[in-house]
């Protein structure tokens, strides 16, 4: 018989089914259907706190502990921790704040630092940016200024690298100014002091992310928000080391809330980079979600692909990436008082970065459609989100596990196909036992790793 080889081209993204109403499951076929059912049934949304809130954030440490943060309308900050992948949560910190907070971010560095970093943008003086640095047990706290003074700060983004002596990175913007309104700064001593800010383009709604030895930044062009820009720094944020910016999108529609991540794979110059953002067709009447991918560490990007459905809004993308998987969360539906709003989860594998799964709804009650500070957050193994609340508040902090726990298996030279997870190039689970073993390219799980398998005939 002639040799048969499976060849595939990753030229686009698999689009999913349309919006399903509350309590109704989609009947459209979806990739990895068995996998989706397994974790959807095993992990429903978990209520962490049922308070009304205006801000939420989260992070996951290297040991797998998950931290969730919220700020209530009366300026009470609460932090919860889960040591069992989100199944149960314990309160670890409750603290009154001196002023209302419009945005919060939570960072956790390597265990050697023994620090947790809480960034808070308060409403004082038009926007003061503070860092609360705490010990892992929250017994000691330091209040440290990052950008405090009479000048306005509208939005900020932060990142931390993964070295044993990590740097902290911060970009804050004054969106109501023209010209270079962004300021980038670093801390080389865990937040105790910050460098003199560098001028950073004319940007709004920026997003920083550090992975594979590279600091990435995506933002909207602040003049009219009708372009998406990107740059990277492969010298730990050093001045004059930012590469020339790339204009990734300039089609005329307004752009909002870009998110950028990179997988921690090797070699770093081939680690995939993803950027997702919202575009407003006809200004703000129709919101669609776009995504682009780089397979050369950010040197070049694919043509943006629309993940949206006609007549359904999609907004607030949130991305996170591990060495094997990209997780994407976003809102879908509508934003009116009596409209449905759901949160969808989609994922891609790092070996096929342009191939996304079909969407899976993760929330039970209607999701928060309008409070930006309480938008959904994707973490390494789960999602934080909030439900709909009247006015300028969201209701409750909830968690949903996005991926099932990986079962560690001893490495063997010939893995047993009957017990391993086997995927085809489209991400569908297949059975390769007995007569069903067909020629082609497959991906075989070995504990927390993936191996490429080629079957010839």
C-alpha positions, 0 to 999 in steps of 0.5 A: 500500500502507498504511504499515507501522510496527513498534511494540514494548514492552520490558516484560520480559526474554527468559529463556534455556535451562536449565543445560547439562551440561559439554561439551553445547551447548544446542539452544534458539534464542538471540538473536544466534546468529551473533554468539554463535558468532563470538566463542565460536569465536574466543575460548576461555578463556585461562589467565592463572595456574594457581595456587590463589587466594582473591581475584581482581579486574580492570580495563580502562584507557582504551586497552583494556589489561586488568589481572588481579589475584590473591592466593594462599593464602600472601598473594602478590599478582600482577598481569598485563596484556594489551595484545591484548584478553585473547589473551596476558598478561604478569606485571607485579607479584609482591609479598608481602603482610603479611597474608591478604586477604579482598577486593581491588578494582582501579581505573584512572582516566583516563590523566592521573593515571598511577595504578593503585589496588589496594584490599586488605582484610586480616584484621589487627585484624578487617579493615584496608583499605589502598590500594596506589597504583602507577604504570602500570609498577609501578616505584613503590608507595605503601601508604596507609591507608583505614580501619585500626584496631581496628574490624571491616570485613567488606566494602567497595566502591570507585569512581572518577569519570572527570574529569581530576582524579578522586575516589576513593569508598569505602564500608565496612561492619561487617555484625555491627553494628546501626544505621548500620554503613556508612561512606562516605569520599572521597579528593580527592587520588588516595588520599593522604588521605581525608575523615572518614567519613560515616555511611551507613545500615544496610547490608551487601554494598554496591556503588558505581558512578560513571557519567554524572556520578552516584555510584550505590549499592545494598545489602542492608538489614543488619537481616535482608538481606530488602530491597534499597536504592538511592540516588544522589549527583549531587554527587560524593559530597558530604555531605548530597547523597545522595538519599532511599533507594529500597526496590527489593525487599522480598518477604521473601526474603534478598538477596545481592551486589547489583551496579549499573552505568550506561551512559555515554550522553547525556543522563545523566538518561536513561542506563540503570541496571541493578541485579542481585542474588541472592535466596534462596527458602526462605532459602538452599535455592534461589537466583535472580537478579533484575534491574531497570532504570531508564531515567531515570538512577535516578529510578525502576526497573522491576519486578524480573524473575527471570532464573533457571530452576526448580531451578537456583541462580543467584548472584554477579551481576557487571555492567559497562557501556559506552556501547552494551552491558551485560554480565552474568555470574553463576554457575549450577548448584549448590554441592555438592562433585560438582555442576556449576557454570557461568558464564553471560554475558548482554548488553543494548544501551543502546537496549533496556536491558530486553531481555537475550540468552539465556545463553551458557556461557563456562567449560570446567571447573567454575567456582568455586562458593563462594569469594566473593573469587574470584567472576566479574568482568565487564570492558568486553570480557571476563570474569575467573573461576576454576575449582573448588578444594577447601576455601576456595580457587579454582583458576586465573585465566582470561579469556574475551572477551565481545564481538568486536572492533568493526571501524571503518568510515568513516561514510557517509550511507547505510551499506551494509546488506550489510556492516553488523551489523543487529539487530531490536528483539529483538536478533536479527541480520537480513539486509535485502538484496534481497527480504528487506528488510521494513518495521520498526524496525532498529538498524544498526552504524556502527563503534562506534556504532548508528543507528536505521533505520525502513523503511516500505512 
